[in-house]
């Protein structure tokens, strides 16, 4: 079975948008797109080519006017008036966002060491303004239902035939079933060869893992228990104009959007898995976990499910 990139795509799409827009982002569901339900509004069509192994796959990201204008507005820090129509500045902003999403996806996938996906890379081929109805001519179209601080913003993505085996959780055999993130089932992954973990590292999480995975998948996953992952804590974020950053000097105080009483984001390999608060442990900074997903959620977030 081909390695499934579905969770990586959804994770990097949400995580990258959070970082660039400084807003809470989630993907509530993914479903096959009903093009007949689209109105006559416009969208930005960004064509991206992915290459890995001997495969060259074409994906198209379609960002409707409502979503595109909100993306550009929040990238600029929510300053000024929200635009009603797509212009060159909005196209540039959306291009940057999709380029960052694809770049993060490639970096994360390459770090997994999948045997059938080697050195994945991407190239933004073209971008153009189109009528949403024109999406109908593209194959395998899916509706990504985003929530941006609880506001619903649609994103549509089209995949070619070559991509389908690598996106099985999303495409579901291209039957178009709605996939709720809370009810998604574990997908098989091709794990890289690694030395057997010692008894202490494998026995601690084994009970929880076995309840989530088949016996064979659980054994394969235990091969990864000794792989080191980078834990980081995000104090806060804020978008700035380049001209403002160039004016910074020693002693400059940069105000972040995070309030002092708000929890800090816990990230593993750049992916948020929970929230916590800073504590002092023997003269060093520590972290007290306030909320975190279960085994299934954590595996999904870091790309092992």
N, C-alpha and C positions, 0 to 999 in steps of 0.2 A: 504494500500500500504506500502511496506517495505521502511524503510529509505534509501535514496540513498547516497552512499559513493563516487560517481564518482568525484565530485568536490574536496572532501577531498584528494582523491588519487592523482589527477592531481596537486592539490595545494602543497601537501607535497613533491611530487616527484620533482617539479620545485624548491620549496623553499629550500629543503634539499641540492640539488645539488648546488644551488647558494652559500649556506653557506660553503659547504665542498670544492668546487672547486674555489671559489672566482671569478666566472664568471656569466654573465647575462644569465639566463636560462628561456626559455618559451616552452610550449607545443603547437605547432602550430595546430596540429590536432590529432585525434585518429580514426583509421579505422580498419576494420577487416583485418587480415593479410593474404595476398596471399602467401602461403608457396612456391608455384611453382616459384615465382619470386626471391626467395633467391638463393644465390650462394653457392659454396661448402666451404665457409670459416667456421671458428669455432666460437663458442660463449660460454659464461659462463652461465650455467643453475643453478639458485639458487632456491631451493624449500623451500617455506615458508608455514607454517600452521597457520591459524587464527582461534581463538576460541572466540565465543561470544554466550550468551544464551545457547542453546543446540546444537549449530552448530559448526562443525569442518570443515573448508573449506581450500582446498589446492590451492595455487597460485604458478606459476613458472615465475620467472623473467629471461629473456634471454638477455644477454648483448653481442652483436657481437664484434669481435676483434677490429674493428675501434673504437667503443665506449669505450670498456674496456681499451684499451691502452691510450686513451685520458683522461679517468677518473683518472687513476693512475698517469699520467704525471702531471695533474693539482693539484691533491691532494698533490703532492710533491713540489708544487710551480712552476712547469714548468721548473725545473732544470734538466740538463742532456739531454740525447738523448731520443727521443720518440721511444718506442719499436715497433717492427713489429709483434711480436707474443705474445700470452698469456703465462705468466709464473706464478709461485707461488705467487710472490709479487703482480701481477695484480689481481689474484684471491682474495688475502687477502684484497686488496683495494676495489674491487667491493663488496665483502662480507660486509665490513664495511659500504659502501654507502647504500646498500639495507637494512641492519639492521637498519641504522639510518632513512631511509625513512619509514620503517614499524613501528618503534618505535614512530616517529612523528605522523604517521597516527593514531595509537592507542591512543596516548595522546590527540590528537585533537578530535577524535570521542568520547572518554570517557567524554570529557568536555561538550559535547552537551546534555547529559542526554536523549538520545533516549530511548523510552520505549521498543523497540524491539531489541536493541543492548546494552547489559549490560556487562560492564567490558571486552571489547575486548582486547585480548592479542595475541601475535605472537611468533613463534619459527622458527628460520632458521633450517630446517631439514637436508639439504645437499646441496653441491655445486659440480659441475663437469664441465669439458670441453666436449662439444659436437659439432658435426657438425650441422650447422644451419638447414640442411634438416631434422634432427631428430625432430625438433619442430612439424613436421606434425602429430606425434602420440599424441600430447596433444590436449585437447579440448579447444574451445572458445579462439582463439588466436587473440591478438590485437596489432596493430602497433602504438606506441607512437612516433610521429614525434617531436623530441626535436631540439631546436635551442640553441647552446652553443656559445654565442657571435656571433650570425648569422651563425655559422657553423652547418650544419645538422648532427645529430647523432641519429641513430635509437635505440629504446629500444622495446622489445617485451614482452608482459605479457599474460600468459594463466590463465584462471579462470575455476574452476570446476562448475558443475551445481548448487551447493548450493549457490555460490556467485552471480549468475546472477540477482536475484531479488534485490540485494543490490547495483547493478552497472548499473541501467537501463539507465542512461544518456550515459554511455559508450557503452553498448551492444545494446541499442535500440531494445530490444527484440531479440538480436543476429542476426539482419539483416545486420550488418556490414556497416551501413551508416557512411560516414565521418562526424565527428562533429567538426566544426570550433568553436574555443573558442569565437569568436566575435558574432556568431549567435546562440549560445546555448540558449535554452528556459528554463525558470524557472522550476525546478522540485519540486514536493511536498515533504515536510519534516514532520515527526512526531514531533511536538513540545512538550517539557516538560511542565507540569502544572505549572503555575506561577500566581501570583496575578495580577489583572487588572492594567494596567499602568494608571497614572493620565492623565488629559486632556492635560497638557502642553507637556508631553513626547510623546503622541500619535498623536497630531495634526500636529506637525512640519513636520515629514517625510511622513505623510499619503498620500499627493497628489502624490509624486513621486512613492511611493510604490504601490499605487492602479493602476498606469499606467503600472506596471510591472507584477502584480499578479492578480489572480482571487479574487473576493470579499471574498470568504471563506478563501483562503490562506492569504490574506491581514489581515483579522481579527486574524488569528492564529499567524501571524508574530508579530502583535502588542503586543502580550503577552510577547514577548522577549525584548521589547524596554527598560525595566528597568534593564536588565542584564548588569553587569559591564564587560567591556572588557579592557584588559591591552594595553595601547598605549606605544610604545617605539620607539626610533630613533636610527638607526644604523650609527655610525660614520664611520666605515670601517671594513674590515676584511682582514685577511691574514693567510695562512697556515704555520705552523712551524713544524719542526721535534721535536720529544719528547726530544732528547738530547739537543736541543737548549733551550727549555722551562726550563729544569732542571738547566740550567746554569744561569737563570735570577736571579737578586738580586735587592734590593732596589736602585733606581736611574737609572735603566736600561731604555733606550728609545727604544720603539718598533715602528718601522716604518710600517704604514698601507699602503695598496694599493690605498686607496681613495685619490684623489687629493684635495687640499684645496678649489678649485673652483667648485668641483663637488657637485651636490645635495645630501642630506642625505636621506636614505631610511626610510619611515614611515611604521611601522609595527603594526598591531593589532593582539594580541594573537600570535605573532611570524610570522605572514603572511604579506608580503609586499602589501600595498594597494596604495602607492603613493610616491612622493618625495617632499622634502622641503628644506628650509635653516634656519640655526639657527639665532635667533634674541634675543635681550635683552628686557625684559618687566618688568619694575619696579624693576630692580636689579636681576631678575631671568631669566634663560634661557627660551626661547620660540621657537616656530616653525612656520615659514611662509610657507604655502602649495604652492608649485609650480606646481604640477600636481597630479591628483587623478582621479580614475575611477568614473563613474556614479553610481547610486544606484544599478543597476544590477551587475556591476563589483565588487562593494564593498561587496555585499551580497555573491557573488560567492567566493570571496577571503577568507572571514571569515567563509565559510561553511554554510551559511543560504540560499543557492539557489541550 
